[in-house]
Amino acid sequence: MIRYAYICNQVLQFYKSLAQINFPIDPRCFFNQIQNCRIMSYKTFASINHCSMRDVFLLCESESGCTNYDVTSDRYLVLFNSSTENNNVLGRIRWTLAHELGHVTLKHLPYIAEP
């Protein structure tokens, strides 16, 4: 129960940070508030690293999204599939981003990261 209250408070803090709440909320707007976190689409990541989308899917172990945490620099990189192909609808993209935002905000990854 204590963790549930903490999670609800974190969500409330995000809502309070918005000048105006319009639904559906795009989780990308919250990533700008996190100094040590960057988001990038799979397509951009593939282009920068000269690899295929399939390679990114394999790296992330997901066709939707993933979060990488670098313990030495205390930085996050959230990757997500921005393509609307193969039934990856806008709602699914938002859900994936919100899910990854949860990992970052609730600090799940530093607990399991290895230096």
BALOBA-1460 file (C-alpha; in Angstrom, 3 decimals):
// residues 115
<rec num="1" residu="m" x="0.000" y="0.000" z="0.000"/>
<rec num="2" residu="i" x="2.838" y="2.463" z="0.706"/>
<rec num="3" residu="r" x="4.198" y="2.067" z="-2.835"/>
<rec num="4" residu="y" x="0.719" y="2.658" z="-4.288"/>
<rec num="5" residu="a" x="0.429" y="5.986" z="-2.444"/>
<rec num="6" residu="y" x="3.902" y="6.956" z="-3.678"/>
<rec num="7" residu="i" x="2.992" y="6.137" z="-7.279"/>
<rec num="8" residu="c" x="-0.244" y="8.129" z="-7.052"/>
<rec num="9" residu="n" x="1.699" y="11.089" z="-5.672"/>
<rec num="10" residu="q" x="4.214" y="10.903" z="-8.535"/>
<rec num="11" residu="v" x="1.370" y="10.960" z="-11.070"/>
<rec num="12" residu="l" x="-0.201" y="13.919" z="-9.257"/>
<rec num="13" residu="q" x="3.123" y="15.800" z="-9.402"/>
<rec num="14" residu="f" x="3.249" y="15.279" z="-13.165"/>
<rec num="15" residu="y" x="-0.309" y="16.587" z="-13.544"/>
<rec num="16" residu="k" x="0.538" y="19.620" z="-11.399"/>
<rec num="17" residu="s" x="3.496" y="20.419" z="-13.653"/>
<rec num="18" residu="l" x="1.198" y="20.954" z="-16.644"/>
<rec num="19" residu="a" x="-0.073" y="24.449" z="-17.399"/>
<rec num="20" residu="q" x="-3.304" y="22.902" z="-18.645"/>
<rec num="21" residu="i" x="-4.524" y="19.312" z="-18.726"/>
<rec num="22" residu="n" x="-5.921" y="18.125" z="-22.034"/>
<rec num="23" residu="f" x="-6.705" y="14.470" z="-22.608"/>
<rec num="24" residu="p" x="-5.241" y="12.333" z="-23.935"/>
<rec num="25" residu="i" x="-1.982" y="13.433" z="-22.357"/>
<rec num="26" residu="d" x="1.145" y="12.851" z="-24.408"/>
<rec num="27" residu="p" x="3.742" y="11.367" z="-22.021"/>
<rec num="28" residu="r" x="6.543" y="12.919" z="-24.093"/>
<rec num="29" residu="c" x="5.876" y="16.273" z="-22.409"/>
<rec num="30" residu="f" x="6.978" y="14.843" z="-19.056"/>
<rec num="31" residu="f" x="10.338" y="13.568" z="-20.261"/>
<rec num="32" residu="n" x="11.468" y="17.180" z="-20.759"/>
<rec num="33" residu="q" x="11.236" y="17.638" z="-16.983"/>
<rec num="34" residu="i" x="13.726" y="14.859" z="-16.269"/>
<rec num="35" residu="q" x="17.277" y="16.170" z="-16.562"/>
<rec num="36" residu="n" x="19.020" y="12.820" z="-16.930"/>
<rec num="37" residu="c" x="16.619" y="11.254" z="-19.415"/>
<rec num="38" residu="r" x="16.366" y="11.360" z="-23.191"/>
<rec num="39" residu="i" x="13.741" y="9.794" z="-25.442"/>
<rec num="40" residu="m" x="14.308" y="8.675" z="-28.994"/>
<rec num="41" residu="s" x="12.285" y="6.785" z="-31.571"/>
<rec num="42" residu="y" x="13.462" y="3.406" z="-32.787"/>
<rec num="43" residu="k" x="13.760" y="4.879" z="-36.279"/>
<rec num="44" residu="t" x="16.099" y="7.671" z="-35.122"/>
<rec num="45" residu="f" x="18.153" y="5.250" z="-33.040"/>
<rec num="46" residu="a" x="18.496" y="2.881" z="-36.022"/>
<rec num="47" residu="s" x="19.570" y="5.745" z="-38.262"/>
<rec num="48" residu="i" x="22.183" y="7.073" z="-35.815"/>
<rec num="49" residu="n" x="23.616" y="3.593" z="-35.256"/>
<rec num="50" residu="h" x="23.407" y="2.459" z="-38.895"/>
<rec num="51" residu="c" x="21.321" y="-0.592" z="-38.098"/>
<rec num="52" residu="s" x="17.941" y="-2.000" z="-39.052"/>
<rec num="53" residu="m" x="14.683" y="-1.684" z="-37.148"/>
<rec num="54" residu="r" x="14.897" y="-5.451" z="-36.615"/>
<rec num="55" residu="d" x="18.239" y="-4.910" z="-34.872"/>
<rec num="56" residu="v" x="16.609" y="-2.331" z="-32.581"/>
<rec num="57" residu="f" x="13.749" y="-4.740" z="-31.795"/>
<rec num="58" residu="l" x="16.304" y="-7.392" z="-30.862"/>
<rec num="59" residu="l" x="18.388" y="-4.962" z="-28.802"/>
<rec num="60" residu="c" x="15.332" y="-3.746" z="-26.886"/>
<rec num="61" residu="e" x="13.744" y="-7.186" z="-26.722"/>
<rec num="62" residu="s" x="10.505" y="-5.414" z="-27.623"/>
<rec num="63" residu="e" x="8.759" y="-4.032" z="-30.674"/>
<rec num="64" residu="s" x="7.155" y="-1.332" z="-28.486"/>
<rec num="65" residu="g" x="9.782" y="0.309" z="-26.304"/>
<rec num="66" residu="c" x="12.494" y="-0.037" z="-23.707"/>
<rec num="67" residu="t" x="14.525" y="1.968" z="-21.224"/>
<rec num="68" residu="n" x="18.259" y="1.745" z="-20.799"/>
<rec num="69" residu="y" x="19.899" y="3.002" z="-17.634"/>
<rec num="70" residu="d" x="23.615" y="3.782" z="-17.520"/>
<rec num="71" residu="v" x="24.640" y="3.390" z="-13.900"/>
<rec num="72" residu="t" x="28.032" y="5.102" z="-14.329"/>
<rec num="73" residu="s" x="26.539" y="8.347" z="-15.660"/>
<rec num="74" residu="d" x="23.104" y="8.049" z="-13.982"/>
<rec num="75" residu="r" x="21.379" y="8.612" z="-17.336"/>
<rec num="76" residu="y" x="18.366" y="7.065" z="-19.032"/>
<rec num="77" residu="l" x="17.637" y="6.484" z="-22.687"/>
<rec num="78" residu="v" x="14.051" y="5.624" z="-23.521"/>
<rec num="79" residu="l" x="13.504" y="4.137" z="-26.961"/>
<rec num="80" residu="f" x="10.052" y="3.705" z="-28.465"/>
<rec num="81" residu="n" x="8.481" y="2.555" z="-31.697"/>
<rec num="82" residu="s" x="6.812" y="5.626" z="-33.203"/>
<rec num="83" residu="s" x="5.609" y="3.759" z="-36.294"/>
<rec num="84" residu="t" x="1.868" y="3.184" z="-36.600"/>
<rec num="85" residu="e" x="2.408" y="0.069" z="-38.722"/>
<rec num="86" residu="n" x="1.383" y="-3.412" z="-37.518"/>
<rec num="87" residu="n" x="-1.416" y="-2.110" z="-35.248"/>
<rec num="88" residu="n" x="0.952" y="0.082" z="-33.212"/>
<rec num="89" residu="v" x="-1.733" y="2.745" z="-32.828"/>
<rec num="90" residu="l" x="-1.216" y="6.121" z="-31.174"/>
<rec num="91" residu="g" x="-2.844" y="4.899" z="-27.956"/>
<rec num="92" residu="r" x="-0.372" y="2.015" z="-27.777"/>
<rec num="93" residu="i" x="2.534" y="4.407" z="-28.337"/>
<rec num="94" residu="r" x="1.283" y="6.651" z="-25.507"/>
<rec num="95" residu="w" x="0.866" y="3.646" z="-23.217"/>
<rec num="96" residu="t" x="4.404" y="2.461" z="-23.968"/>
<rec num="97" residu="l" x="5.851" y="5.914" z="-23.259"/>
<rec num="98" residu="a" x="3.875" y="6.177" z="-20.004"/>
<rec num="99" residu="h" x="5.095" y="2.715" z="-18.999"/>
<rec num="100" residu="e" x="8.737" y="3.634" z="-19.655"/>
<rec num="101" residu="l" x="8.220" y="6.980" z="-17.880"/>
<rec num="102" residu="g" x="7.102" y="4.972" z="-14.862"/>
<rec num="103" residu="h" x="10.354" y="2.996" z="-14.849"/>
<rec num="104" residu="v" x="12.356" y="6.237" z="-14.886"/>
<rec num="105" residu="t" x="10.250" y="8.185" z="-12.392"/>
<rec num="106" residu="l" x="9.920" y="5.343" z="-9.910"/>
<rec num="107" residu="k" x="13.630" y="4.557" z="-10.236"/>
<rec num="108" residu="h" x="13.137" y="0.863" z="-11.006"/>
<rec num="109" residu="l" x="16.269" y="0.458" z="-13.080"/>
<rec num="110" residu="p" x="18.961" y="1.764" z="-10.668"/>
<rec num="111" residu="y" x="17.953" y="-1.013" z="-8.251"/>
<rec num="112" residu="i" x="18.731" y="-3.738" z="-10.770"/>
<rec num="113" residu="a" x="21.530" y="-2.085" z="-12.770"/>
<rec num="114" residu="e" x="25.055" y="-3.387" z="-12.607"/>
<rec num="115" residu="p" x="28.103" y="-1.110" z="-12.901"/>
